[in-house]
């Protein structure tokens, strides 16, 4: 198990502008990172090179830059949109192209798992069976693409976004819905689960229980913190998650993947010339989390 981070770790700034992925790779390399999660959500930017005819060459250049710094990619995050609300639109058509390119890009960069979000069919209200069936139908061709290129799709746990009354149920906010969806593909080699600790904290914070339920389906993690109210994407220990107990959950199931940060909001407002401190501090925090895993592994069950 190694410490990893999404390439969005130091991308966010004031407003909507983003620092390029090349900046993140070089900054993380200088801090000491050897493993990164390539965040293909950058394709959602209308000016992204992933939207051009030279998208494949661009991805290859990212791989060459990372390799020059001794960095490997362990996973990716696919672009996403509201599949239910935006179906049939020009945006949906473009997003489907970008998602396919990102799955292929995951393979080009040598990463094994591409993380994505299940979606909710809102017109079905609280009938999650409808959402389950539509997700199975929607993701089937993406899984086929992933299989073709030798990567897997890791489905991520969600949470309820709308806290007004009546609350809107969100499919796969329940970890058990996510497990059911994952198993319904009957392809454990190419369909697994990404557990987002921040999302888990917004649905009760039962991280150790959730991880034990997920078991061997777990292929990737998003390590981020919050205070149990909004999806803040903070550095661990800057929110309310009990990280010693959460890491014990990874030890319980003998998770063999990496600890991957997704903390783009932490340090958003730091000046560009201080962004490197985010990467440096995250490695210190990551090593403490690894200590918790090792401690839990040494305790007899």
Secondary structure, 3 states (H helix, E strand, C coil): CCEEEECCCCCECCCCCECCHHHHHHHHHHHCCCEEEEEHHHHHCCCCHHHCCCHHHHHHHHHHHHHHCCCEEEEEECCCCCCCCCCCCHHHHHHHHHHHHHHHHHHHCCCCEEEEECCCCHHHCCCHHHHHHHHHHHHHHHHHHHHHCCCEEEEECCCCCCCCCCCCCCCCCCHHHHHHHHHHCCCCCCEEEEEEHHHHHCCCCCHHHHHHHHHHHEEEEEECECCCCCCCCECCCCCCCCHHHHHHHHHHCCCCCCEEECCCCCCCCCCHHHCHHHHHHHHHHHHHHHHHHHHHHHCCC
